[in-house]
Amino acid sequence: MFESIRSHRRWLMFFLLVLVFPSFVFFGIQGYERFMGGDNALAKVAGQPVTQPEFDNVLRQRIEQMRQMFGGNFDPKALDTPEARIATLDGLLADKALAAEAAREHLVVSENRLREVIGALPAFQQDGKFSYERYKTVLAAQGRNELGFEQAVRDDLGRQTLLQGVAQSVVVPQQMLERLQRLGEESRSIREQRFEAADFLAKATISDEAIAKYYEANRAQFSTAESAKVEYLVLSLDDVVAQVEVADADVRDAYDKNQGRFGEGEQRRASHILFTAGDNGSAKDKGGARKLAEATLAKLRANPNDFAKLARELSKDPGSAANGGDLGFFGRDMMVKPFEEAAFKLKSGEISDIVESDFGFHIVRVTEIKGAQVKPFDEVKAQIRAELQRERASKKYAEAAEQFSNLVYEQSDSLRPAADKLKLTIKTADNVTRAGAAAAQGEPLVFVPRLVQAVFSDDVVKNKRNTEAAEIGPNRMAAARIVEYRPAAQRPLAEVKEQVRQRLQREEALRLAREAATARAAALQNAPGATGFSAPRSVSRNAPEKMLPAALNAVMRVPADKLPTYVVADTESGVAVYQVVSVSMPEKVDTARREGEQRGLERLYGAADDQAYLDALKSKHKAVVLNAEFKRAPAQAVDAGAAK
């Protein structure tokens, strides 16, 4: 098909001109632009569309994050519910609204702050220190460049700055805090008498009529979901990498031409004394700090061996002062520019003049110099081979992806031609539903929403054709076909009759137990003299002692001036009558617990304030959901002003 297009390119261009040009005449350029993608957006915020591929990418990232957190215990279906998809889009809108606000406020992240954050990331560290070579390698493995990654970090830091401003303004009313703490610490002495549902099963008789009535009223509970056995084929960049061969001579040539990459540049070990201005600085103002630095430098010129002693006494750098100003080894681009320039001009043992930076005034002394070193070829040849393979595979992947798409479309009755041509393995997944299918252990998700939708399309279901190739992740695409289709079906009453009977019998037994417990509590309230109760025990909101939340709430809500009294509440296996005997407060306040509760309440208030702030930003930047599938009920709308 595509070859035919290539061979008739001139005729095709004429046809497109005839077809497209009238669309400008009759509908206008604005309508054409809407046709090209604007109207197909899921949502808009700050005038920018949120597209389906963008949403799918965020959803994949959330799935991967959850899989890393929970491993094999995580089911991707949990994020493929309407509620989860709405929440994902809502989060994406909030993130874009934050970015728009950060841009509007012209928030700037300094080079020092950016370097500090990136340098602290474990992924880029080697032996506990930032490694520029590792940094480049990790980014290259992810298909990212330094400029793009650093801009993403800047954007994220800008958004964090806005939210931190909200979080730092949180104040918990002291009176409310103390009231909540007292409620949590108050304990009540209780006794209980249980009425187990199992003891009433014999009395719980269920008629066939009741079973039939329940079945008819709850038919959806007794149906099997639409499902399919599916063959699928995945093409990834890793598949192409595995098929790329790199000659030993090419590896050696890359090493010889790029030796600067395979070693460490020159490094310096230095100490410094930092003088700052301000309330907690070396002096009240900048001029005073400089004068103190100059006086100290004069002392060091006379007696250089006093450097460590003076650093401990005078330096305002909390990280190095205690160590005599020692900063350890560092390379290029790891310190602020003025400091770096001074350090790399000095010889070992030399002391600099006064160096001014954003931090204050420095006196720098170089104590050791390591020359640049290149790693041996044998140590890095595997790394070079892998990089060359991936580089060449990246160029071949686009060609392979086009072949993959063409083959699964043009030979739609089988995945075999594509598998044979590209040396891929056809895999099978059973019980795939419209909710998708879990990923195989240790593998990324294949049945993303877009592929699932294609699998259950009419043409694929009825005609057993291949789906079109669908992008399922960065540099990953897949196609599938149904081997066996199983439509949704209603299970007959005869098949589920006993299941329904047992369910209704348990419900009736619980009702009888509750009825007996209620009668017992009423009798005791009118004629005190409780027998058959357990020994007293204390419970509180802070220490519920395995009580169900509803039972604990019932016990704790009883007025303290009407004791003893009786309440009825469900247990995990039936119903209980609780006798509330007395109320008490702890003799000694648990200060550590109270401080922890205060921090927890501040986090809760902070989260609420964050959400309110994000909602306000979405309204301010006109966030609007366009796709009906992602719209909340009116009371839960993403943006109250979206319809304006």
C-alpha positions as CSV (number, residue, x, y, z in Angstrom):
1,M,0.0,0.0,0.0
2,F,2.7,2.5,1.1
3,E,4.9,1.5,-1.9
4,S,2.0,2.3,-4.2
5,I,1.7,5.8,-2.7
6,R,5.4,6.3,-3.2
7,S,5.2,5.4,-6.9
8,H,2.3,7.7,-7.5
9,R,3.5,10.6,-5.4
10,R,3.0,13.3,-8.1
11,W,-0.6,12.2,-8.8
12,L,-1.3,12.0,-5.1
13,M,0.0,15.6,-4.5
14,F,-2.5,16.8,-7.2
15,F,-5.3,14.9,-5.5
16,L,-4.5,16.4,-2.1
17,L,-4.4,19.9,-3.5
18,V,-7.8,19.3,-5.1
19,L,-9.1,17.9,-1.8
20,V,-7.5,20.2,0.8
21,F,-7.6,23.6,-1.0
22,P,-11.5,23.7,-1.1
23,S,-11.5,23.0,2.6
24,F,-9.7,26.3,3.2
25,V,-12.1,28.1,0.8
26,F,-15.3,26.7,2.3
27,F,-14.4,26.3,6.0
28,G,-11.6,28.8,6.5
29,I,-8.1,28.3,8.0
30,Q,-9.5,28.4,11.6
31,G,-11.8,25.4,10.8
32,Y,-8.8,23.5,9.3
33,E,-6.7,24.1,12.4
34,R,-9.6,22.7,14.5
35,F,-9.7,19.7,12.2
36,M,-6.0,19.1,12.7
37,G,-6.3,18.5,16.4
38,G,-7.7,21.2,18.6
39,D,-11.2,19.8,18.7
40,N,-9.9,16.3,19.5
41,A,-8.3,17.4,22.7
42,L,-9.4,15.8,26.0
43,A,-9.2,19.1,27.8
44,K,-7.7,22.6,27.7
45,V,-5.9,24.7,30.2
46,A,-4.1,28.0,29.8
47,G,-5.2,27.9,26.2
48,Q,-3.2,24.7,25.5
49,P,-4.8,21.3,24.6
50,V,-4.3,18.1,26.6
51,T,-4.2,15.4,24.0
52,Q,-4.9,11.7,24.2
53,P,-1.2,10.7,23.7
54,E,-0.2,13.1,26.4
55,F,-2.8,11.6,28.8
56,D,-1.7,8.0,27.8
57,N,1.9,8.9,28.6
58,V,1.0,10.2,32.1
59,L,-1.2,7.1,32.7
60,R,1.7,4.9,31.8
61,Q,4.0,6.8,34.1
62,R,1.6,6.3,37.0
63,I,1.3,2.6,36.3
64,E,5.1,2.2,36.2
65,Q,5.4,4.2,39.5
66,M,2.8,2.0,41.2
67,R,4.4,-1.2,39.8
68,Q,7.8,-0.1,41.3
69,M,6.2,0.6,44.6
70,F,4.1,-2.5,44.9
71,G,5.7,-5.0,42.5
72,G,3.7,-8.0,41.6
73,N,0.9,-7.0,44.1
74,F,-0.1,-4.1,41.8
75,D,-3.0,-4.7,39.3
76,P,-2.9,-2.1,36.5
77,K,-6.7,-2.4,36.2
78,A,-6.9,-0.3,39.4
79,L,-5.9,2.7,37.3
80,D,-8.3,1.9,34.4
81,T,-11.6,2.7,36.1
82,P,-13.5,5.8,35.1
83,E,-12.8,7.4,38.5
84,A,-9.0,6.8,38.2
85,R,-8.9,8.1,34.6
86,I,-10.8,11.2,35.7
87,A,-8.3,11.7,38.6
88,T,-5.3,11.3,36.2
89,L,-6.6,13.9,33.9
90,D,-7.5,16.2,36.8
91,G,-3.8,15.8,38.1
92,L,-2.5,16.6,34.6
93,L,-4.7,19.8,34.4
94,A,-3.4,20.8,37.8
95,D,0.2,20.3,36.8
96,K,-0.3,22.4,33.7
97,A,-2.1,25.1,35.6
98,L,0.8,25.2,38.1
99,A,3.3,25.5,35.2
100,A,1.3,28.3,33.6
101,E,1.2,30.2,36.9
102,A,5.0,29.7,37.5
103,A,5.6,31.1,34.0
104,R,3.2,34.0,34.7
105,E,5.1,34.8,38.0
106,H,8.4,34.6,36.2
107,L,9.8,32.1,38.7
108,V,13.5,31.6,38.1
109,V,15.5,28.6,39.3
110,S,19.2,29.5,39.7
111,E,22.0,27.5,38.3
112,N,23.2,26.7,41.8
113,R,19.8,25.4,42.9
114,L,19.5,23.3,39.7
115,R,23.0,21.9,40.1
116,E,22.3,21.1,43.8
117,V,19.1,19.2,43.0
118,I,20.5,17.2,40.1
119,G,23.7,16.4,42.0
120,A,21.7,15.0,44.9
121,L,19.8,12.5,42.8
122,P,21.1,8.9,43.5
123,A,20.7,7.9,39.9
124,F,23.5,10.2,38.9
125,Q,25.9,9.4,41.8
126,Q,29.0,7.2,41.9
127,D,30.6,6.4,45.2
128,G,28.3,8.8,46.9
129,K,29.2,11.8,44.7
130,F,27.7,13.3,41.5
131,S,29.3,11.8,38.3
132,Y,28.9,13.8,35.1
133,E,29.7,10.7,33.1
134,R,27.0,8.7,34.8
135,Y,24.6,11.6,34.3
136,K,25.2,11.6,30.6
137,T,24.9,7.8,30.4
138,V,21.7,7.6,32.3
139,L,20.0,10.3,30.2
140,A,21.2,8.7,27.0
141,A,19.8,5.3,28.1
142,Q,16.4,7.1,28.6
143,G,16.6,8.8,25.2
144,R,16.8,12.2,26.8
145,N,19.2,15.1,26.4
146,E,20.7,17.3,29.1
147,L,19.0,20.5,28.0
148,G,15.5,18.9,28.0
149,F,16.0,17.1,31.3
150,E,17.4,20.2,33.0
151,Q,14.4,22.3,31.8
152,A,12.0,19.7,33.1
153,V,13.7,19.9,36.5
154,R,13.5,23.7,36.4
155,D,9.8,23.5,35.6
156,D,9.2,21.0,38.5
157,L,11.1,23.2,40.9
158,G,9.1,26.2,39.9
159,R,5.8,24.3,40.6
160,Q,7.2,23.1,43.9
161,T,8.0,26.7,44.9
162,L,4.4,27.7,44.4
163,L,3.1,24.8,46.4
164,Q,5.6,25.3,49.2
165,G,4.4,28.9,49.6
166,V,0.9,27.5,50.3
167,A,2.2,24.7,52.7
168,Q,4.2,27.2,54.7
169,S,1.2,29.3,55.4
170,V,-0.8,26.5,57.1
171,V,-1.9,27.3,60.6
172,V,-3.9,24.8,62.8
173,P,-6.1,26.6,65.3
174,Q,-4.7,25.8,68.7
175,Q,-8.1,25.4,70.4
176,M,-9.2,22.9,67.8
177,L,-5.9,21.0,68.0
178,E,-6.2,20.6,71.8
179,R,-9.9,19.5,71.5
180,L,-9.0,16.8,69.0
181,Q,-6.0,15.6,71.1
182,R,-8.3,15.3,74.2
183,L,-10.8,13.3,72.1
184,G,-8.1,11.0,71.0
185,E,-6.7,10.5,74.5
186,E,-10.0,9.9,76.3
187,S,-10.5,6.2,77.1
188,R,-13.6,4.3,78.1
189,S,-13.9,1.2,80.1
190,I,-16.2,-1.3,78.4
191,R,-17.6,-4.9,78.7
192,E,-19.1,-6.8,75.8
193,Q,-21.5,-9.6,75.1
194,R,-21.4,-11.0,71.6
195,F,-24.2,-12.5,69.4
196,E,-22.5,-14.4,66.6
197,A,-24.3,-14.6,63.3
198,A,-23.2,-18.2,62.9
199,D,-25.3,-19.1,66.0
200,F,-28.4,-18.0,64.1
201,L,-27.8,-19.7,60.8
202,A,-30.1,-22.6,61.7
203,K,-33.0,-20.2,62.2
204,A,-32.4,-18.4,58.9
205,T,-34.6,-20.1,56.4
206,I,-34.7,-18.8,52.9
207,S,-37.5,-19.6,50.4
208,D,-37.0,-20.3,46.7
209,E,-39.2,-17.2,46.1
210,A,-36.8,-15.0,48.0
211,I,-33.9,-16.4,46.0
212,A,-35.6,-15.8,42.7
213,K,-36.5,-12.3,43.7
214,Y,-32.9,-11.4,44.7
215,Y,-31.6,-12.9,41.5
216,E,-33.9,-10.8,39.3
217,A,-33.1,-7.7,41.2
218,N,-29.3,-8.3,41.0
219,R,-28.8,-9.9,37.6
220,A,-25.7,-7.9,36.9
221,Q,-23.9,-9.7,39.8
222,F,-24.4,-13.0,38.1
223,S,-23.0,-12.3,34.6
224,T,-19.7,-13.1,33.1
225,A,-17.8,-10.2,31.6
226,E,-17.0,-10.0,27.9
227,S,-13.5,-11.5,27.4
228,A,-11.1,-12.8,24.8
229,K,-8.1,-15.0,24.3
230,V,-5.6,-12.7,22.4
231,E,-2.4,-13.1,20.4
232,Y,-0.2,-10.1,20.5
233,L,3.1,-8.9,19.1
234,V,5.3,-6.2,20.6
235,L,8.0,-4.2,18.9
236,S,10.3,-2.2,21.1
237,L,13.6,-0.4,20.8
238,D,15.2,-3.2,22.9
239,D,14.1,-5.7,20.2
240,V,15.9,-3.7,17.6
241,V,19.0,-3.3,19.8
242,A,19.2,-7.0,20.3
243,Q,19.5,-7.4,16.5
244,V,22.2,-4.8,15.9
245,E,25.7,-6.1,15.6
246,V,28.7,-3.8,16.3
247,A,32.2,-4.7,15.0
248,D,35.1,-4.7,17.4
249,A,36.9,-2.2,15.1
250,D,34.0,0.2,15.5
251,V,34.1,-0.1,19.3
252,R,37.8,0.7,19.3
253,D,37.4,3.6,16.9
254,A,34.7,5.1,19.1
255,Y,37.0,4.8,22.1
256,D,40.0,6.4,20.4
257,K,37.9,9.4,19.1
258,N,36.1,10.0,22.4
259,Q,38.6,9.3,25.2
260,G,37.5,12.4,27.0
261,R,34.2,10.6,27.8
262,F,35.8,7.6,29.3
263,G,37.7,9.1,32.1
264,E,37.6,11.7,34.8
265,G,38.7,15.2,34.1
266,E,41.1,17.1,36.3
267,Q,39.9,17.3,39.9
268,R,40.9,19.7,42.7
269,R,40.7,19.3,46.5
270,A,40.2,22.6,48.2
271,S,39.4,24.3,51.5
272,H,37.7,27.6,51.9
273,I,36.7,30.2,54.5
274,L,33.3,31.8,53.8
275,F,32.4,35.3,55.0
276,T,28.8,36.4,54.8
277,A,26.7,39.5,55.5
278,G,23.4,39.7,57.5
279,D,22.0,39.1,60.9
280,N,23.7,35.7,61.3
281,G,26.6,36.4,59.0
282,S,30.2,37.4,59.5
283,A,29.3,41.1,59.5
284,K,26.1,43.2,59.4
285,D,26.7,44.4,55.8
286,K,28.6,43.4,52.7
287,G,31.4,45.9,53.2
288,G,32.0,44.7,56.7
289,A,32.2,41.1,55.5
290,R,34.8,42.0,52.8
291,K,36.9,43.9,55.3
292,L,36.9,40.8,57.6
293,A,37.9,38.6,54.7
294,E,40.7,40.9,53.7
295,A,42.0,41.0,57.3
296,T,41.9,37.2,57.5
297,L,43.7,36.9,54.1
298,A,46.5,39.1,55.5
299,K,47.0,36.7,58.4
300,L,47.1,33.7,56.1
301,R,49.7,35.4,53.8
302,A,51.8,35.7,57.0
303,N,51.1,32.2,58.3
304,P,49.4,29.8,55.7
305,N,49.4,26.9,58.2
306,D,46.6,28.6,60.2
307,F,44.1,28.1,57.4
308,A,42.3,25.1,59.0
309,K,42.2,26.9,62.4
310,L,40.8,30.1,61.0
311,A,38.3,28.2,58.9
312,R,36.9,26.5,62.0
313,E,36.7,29.8,63.9
314,L,35.4,32.1,61.1
315,S,33.8,30.3,58.2
316,K,30.1,30.6,57.8
317,D,29.8,27.4,55.7
318,P,28.2,24.9,58.1
319,G,29.1,22.0,55.9
320,S,32.9,22.5,55.9
321,A,33.8,24.8,58.8
322,A,34.1,21.9,61.3
323,N,36.5,20.1,58.9
324,G,38.8,23.1,58.6
325,G,37.1,24.3,55.4
326,D,37.8,21.1,53.5
327,L,35.4,20.6,50.5
328,G,36.9,17.3,49.2
329,F,37.6,16.7,45.5
330,F,35.5,18.3,42.8
331,G,35.7,18.7,39.1
332,R,34.6,21.3,36.5
333,D,30.9,22.5,36.7
334,M,30.4,21.4,40.3
335,M,31.0,24.7,42.0
336,V,29.8,28.3,41.4
337,K,31.7,29.9,38.5
338,P,33.9,32.4,40.4
339,F,34.9,29.8,43.0
340,E,35.7,27.2,40.2
341,E,37.8,29.7,38.2
342,A,39.8,30.6,41.3
343,A,40.4,27.0,42.4
344,F,41.5,25.8,38.9
345,K,44.0,28.6,38.6
346,L,45.8,27.8,41.8
347,K,48.7,25.4,42.3
348,S,48.7,22.9,45.1
349,G,49.2,24.7,48.4
350,E,48.4,28.2,47.1
351,I,45.9,30.5,48.6
352,S,43.6,32.7,46.5
353,D,42.8,36.4,46.7
354,I,39.3,37.3,47.9
355,V,36.7,35.5,45.7
356,E,33.1,36.9,45.6
357,S,30.2,34.7,44.8
358,D,26.4,34.7,45.4
359,F,27.2,33.0,48.8
360,G,29.6,35.7,50.0
361,F,33.3,36.2,50.1
362,H,35.7,33.2,49.9
363,I,39.3,32.6,50.6
364,V,40.3,29.4,48.7
365,R,43.2,27.1,49.3
366,V,44.0,24.2,46.9
367,T,45.4,21.2,48.9
368,E,45.7,18.5,46.2
369,I,45.4,18.1,42.4
370,K,44.4,15.0,40.5
371,G,45.2,15.0,36.8
372,A,42.8,13.8,34.1
373,Q,42.7,10.0,33.8
374,V,41.3,7.8,31.0
375,K,39.8,4.4,31.7
376,P,41.4,1.4,29.9
377,F,39.7,0.2,26.8
378,D,38.8,-3.2,28.3
379,E,37.0,-1.5,31.2
380,V,34.6,0.5,28.9
381,K,34.3,-1.5,25.7
382,A,31.0,-3.2,26.8
383,Q,29.6,0.2,27.6
384,I,30.7,1.6,24.2
385,R,29.3,-1.4,22.4
386,A,25.9,-1.0,24.1
387,E,25.8,2.7,23.3
388,L,26.6,2.1,19.6
389,Q,24.0,-0.6,19.5
390,R,21.4,1.7,20.9
391,E,22.4,4.6,18.7
392,R,22.1,2.5,15.6
393,A,19.0,0.9,16.8
394,S,17.3,4.3,17.4
395,K,17.9,5.0,13.7
396,K,16.5,1.6,12.6
397,Y,13.5,1.7,15.0
398,A,11.6,4.2,12.9
399,E,12.0,1.9,9.8
400,A,11.1,-1.2,11.8
401,A,8.0,0.6,13.2
402,E,6.8,1.4,9.7
403,Q,7.3,-2.1,8.6
404,F,5.5,-3.4,11.7
405,S,2.5,-1.1,11.0
406,N,2.3,-2.0,7.3
407,L,2.6,-5.8,7.8
408,V,-0.1,-6.1,10.6
409,Y,-2.4,-3.9,8.5
410,E,-1.8,-5.3,5.0
411,Q,-1.7,-9.0,6.2
412,S,-4.5,-8.6,8.7
413,D,-5.4,-12.3,9.0
414,S,-2.2,-13.2,11.0
415,L,0.6,-11.7,13.1
416,R,3.0,-14.3,11.7
417,P,4.4,-12.3,8.7
418,A,5.3,-9.3,11.0
419,A,6.8,-11.7,13.6
420,D,9.0,-13.5,11.0
421,K,10.1,-10.4,9.2
422,L,11.2,-8.5,12.4
423,K,12.2,-11.6,14.4
424,L,9.7,-11.1,17.1
425,T,7.8,-13.6,19.3
426,I,4.0,-13.9,19.2
427,K,2.6,-14.1,22.7
428,T,-0.8,-15.0,24.1
429,A,-3.0,-13.5,26.8
430,D,-6.2,-15.1,28.0
431,N,-9.2,-13.5,29.8
432,V,-8.5,-10.0,28.3
433,T,-11.5,-7.8,29.1
434,R,-12.4,-4.2,28.3
435,A,-10.6,-3.4,31.6
436,G,-7.4,-4.8,30.1
437,A,-5.1,-7.5,31.4
438,A,-2.3,-7.4,34.0
439,A,1.3,-7.2,32.8
440,A,3.5,-10.2,32.9
441,Q,5.8,-10.3,35.9
442,G,8.6,-7.9,35.5
443,E,7.4,-6.6,32.1
444,P,5.8,-3.2,31.2
445,L,2.0,-3.1,30.5
446,V,1.0,-4.1,27.0
447,F,-2.8,-3.8,27.1
448,V,-3.0,-0.1,27.6
449,P,-6.5,1.5,27.0
450,R,-5.8,2.3,23.3
451,L,-4.9,-1.3,22.5
452,V,-7.8,-2.7,24.5
453,Q,-10.2,-0.4,22.6
454,A,-8.8,-1.7,19.3
455,V,-9.0,-5.4,20.4
456,F,-12.8,-5.0,21.1
457,S,-13.6,-3.0,18.0
458,D,-16.3,-4.5,15.8
459,D,-13.9,-5.4,12.9
460,V,-11.4,-7.2,15.1
461,V,-14.1,-9.1,17.1
462,K,-16.3,-10.1,14.1
463,N,-13.6,-10.7,11.4
464,K,-10.7,-11.8,13.6
465,R,-8.5,-9.3,12.0
466,N,-5.3,-7.8,13.4
467,T,-5.6,-4.5,15.2
468,E,-3.7,-1.6,13.8
469,A,-0.3,-1.0,15.5
470,A,-0.8,1.0,18.6
471,E,1.9,2.9,20.6
472,I,1.9,1.5,24.1
473,G,4.9,3.3,25.5
474,P,8.1,5.2,24.5
475,N,9.6,3.3,21.6
476,R,7.1,0.5,22.1
477,M,4.2,-0.5,19.9
478,A,2.0,-3.5,19.7
479,A,-0.7,-5.2,17.6
480,A,-3.1,-8.0,18.6
481,R,-5.8,-10.3,17.3
482,I,-8.5,-12.3,18.9
483,V,-8.1,-16.1,18.9
484,E,-11.3,-16.8,20.9
485,Y,-14.0,-14.4,21.8
486,R,-16.4,-14.9,24.7
487,P,-19.3,-12.4,24.9
488,A,-20.8,-11.3,28.2
489,A,-23.3,-13.9,29.4
490,Q,-25.9,-14.2,32.1
491,R,-25.4,-17.2,34.5
492,P,-28.7,-19.1,34.9
493,L,-30.5,-19.1,38.3
494,A,-29.9,-22.9,38.7
495,E,-26.2,-22.3,38.5
496,V,-26.0,-19.6,41.2
497,K,-29.0,-20.7,43.3
498,E,-27.0,-22.1,46.2
499,Q,-24.6,-19.1,46.1
500,V,-27.6,-16.8,46.5
501,R,-29.1,-18.9,49.2
502,Q,-25.9,-18.8,51.3
503,R,-25.7,-15.0,50.9
504,L,-29.3,-14.4,51.9
505,Q,-28.9,-16.9,54.8
506,R,-25.9,-14.9,56.2
507,E,-27.8,-11.7,55.9
508,E,-30.8,-13.1,57.7
509,A,-28.6,-14.6,60.4
510,L,-27.0,-11.2,61.0
511,R,-30.4,-9.6,61.2
512,L,-31.6,-12.1,63.8
513,A,-28.3,-11.6,65.8
514,R,-28.9,-7.8,65.7
515,E,-32.5,-8.2,66.8
516,A,-31.4,-10.4,69.8
517,A,-28.7,-7.9,70.7
518,T,-31.0,-5.0,70.6
519,A,-33.6,-6.7,72.8
520,R,-30.9,-7.6,75.3
521,A,-29.6,-4.0,75.5
522,A,-33.2,-2.7,76.0
523,A,-33.8,-5.2,78.8
524,L,-30.6,-4.3,80.6
525,Q,-31.3,-0.5,80.2
526,N,-34.7,-0.9,81.9
527,A,-33.5,-3.5,84.5
528,P,-29.8,-3.2,85.3
529,G,-27.9,-6.3,86.4
530,A,-25.7,-7.4,83.5
531,T,-24.5,-11.0,83.3
532,G,-22.8,-12.8,80.5
533,F,-20.4,-9.9,79.8
534,S,-16.6,-10.0,79.3
535,A,-14.1,-8.6,81.8
536,P,-13.7,-4.8,81.5
537,R,-11.1,-3.3,79.0
538,S,-10.2,0.2,78.0
539,V,-10.5,1.5,74.5
540,S,-9.9,5.0,73.0
541,R,-9.7,6.6,69.6
542,N,-5.9,6.4,69.7
543,A,-6.0,2.7,70.9
544,P,-9.2,1.1,69.4
545,E,-8.1,-2.5,70.5
546,K,-9.3,-4.1,67.2
547,M,-12.8,-2.7,67.5
548,L,-14.5,-1.9,64.2
549,P,-14.7,1.9,63.5
550,A,-18.5,2.0,63.7
551,A,-18.5,0.1,67.1
552,L,-15.8,2.4,68.5
553,N,-17.7,5.5,67.4
554,A,-20.9,4.2,69.1
555,V,-19.0,3.6,72.3
556,M,-17.2,7.0,72.3
557,R,-20.3,9.0,71.5
558,V,-22.2,8.0,74.6
559,P,-22.6,11.0,76.9
560,A,-20.1,10.7,79.8
561,D,-22.8,11.8,82.3
562,K,-25.1,8.9,81.6
563,L,-23.0,5.9,82.5
564,P,-23.2,3.0,82.7
565,T,-25.2,2.5,79.6
566,Y,-25.5,0.0,76.7
567,V,-25.0,0.4,72.9
568,V,-25.4,-2.2,70.1
569,A,-22.9,-2.3,67.2
570,D,-21.7,-4.8,64.5
571,T,-18.5,-6.8,65.0
572,E,-16.5,-8.6,62.3
573,S,-18.6,-11.8,62.8
574,G,-21.9,-10.6,64.2
575,V,-23.3,-8.1,66.7
576,A,-22.3,-7.1,70.3
577,V,-23.9,-5.3,73.2
578,Y,-21.3,-3.0,74.7
579,Q,-21.6,-1.8,78.3
580,V,-19.9,1.5,78.7
581,V,-18.8,1.6,82.3
582,S,-16.7,4.7,82.8
583,V,-14.6,7.5,81.2
584,S,-11.0,8.5,82.1
585,M,-8.1,10.7,80.8
586,P,-4.4,9.7,81.0
587,E,-2.5,10.9,84.1
588,K,0.4,12.0,82.0
589,V,0.3,13.7,78.6
590,D,2.3,11.8,75.8
591,T,4.2,14.8,74.4
592,A,5.7,12.9,71.5
593,R,2.3,11.6,70.4
594,R,0.8,15.1,70.6
595,E,3.6,16.5,68.5
596,G,3.1,13.8,65.9
597,E,-0.6,14.4,65.8
598,Q,0.0,18.1,65.3
599,R,2.3,17.4,62.4
600,G,-0.2,15.0,60.9
601,L,-3.0,17.6,61.2
602,E,-0.8,20.3,59.6
603,R,-0.1,17.9,56.7
604,L,-3.9,17.3,56.4
605,Y,-4.6,21.1,56.4
606,G,-1.7,21.6,54.0
607,A,-3.2,19.0,51.6
608,A,-6.6,20.6,51.7
609,D,-5.0,24.1,51.1
610,D,-3.0,22.6,48.2
611,Q,-6.1,21.2,46.6
612,A,-8.0,24.5,47.1
613,Y,-5.1,26.4,45.5
614,L,-4.9,24.0,42.6
615,D,-8.6,24.3,42.0
616,A,-8.3,28.1,42.1
617,L,-5.4,27.9,39.5
618,K,-7.4,25.6,37.2
619,S,-10.2,28.1,37.3
620,K,-7.9,31.1,36.8
621,H,-6.2,29.4,33.8
622,K,-9.6,28.3,32.4
623,A,-9.2,24.5,32.7
624,V,-12.0,22.8,30.9
625,V,-12.7,19.1,30.2
626,L,-13.9,18.6,26.6
627,N,-14.3,14.8,26.5
628,A,-17.5,13.6,28.1
629,E,-15.8,10.4,29.3
630,F,-13.7,12.4,31.7
631,K,-16.3,14.8,33.1
632,R,-17.3,14.5,36.8
633,A,-20.8,14.8,38.1
634,P,-21.7,18.5,38.4
635,A,-21.1,18.5,42.2
636,Q,-17.5,17.2,41.6
637,A,-16.6,19.2,38.5
638,V,-12.9,19.8,37.9
639,D,-13.5,23.5,37.4
640,A,-16.6,25.4,38.5
641,G,-15.8,28.1,35.9
642,A,-15.1,25.7,33.1
643,A,-18.4,26.3,31.4
644,K,-17.9,30.1,31.1
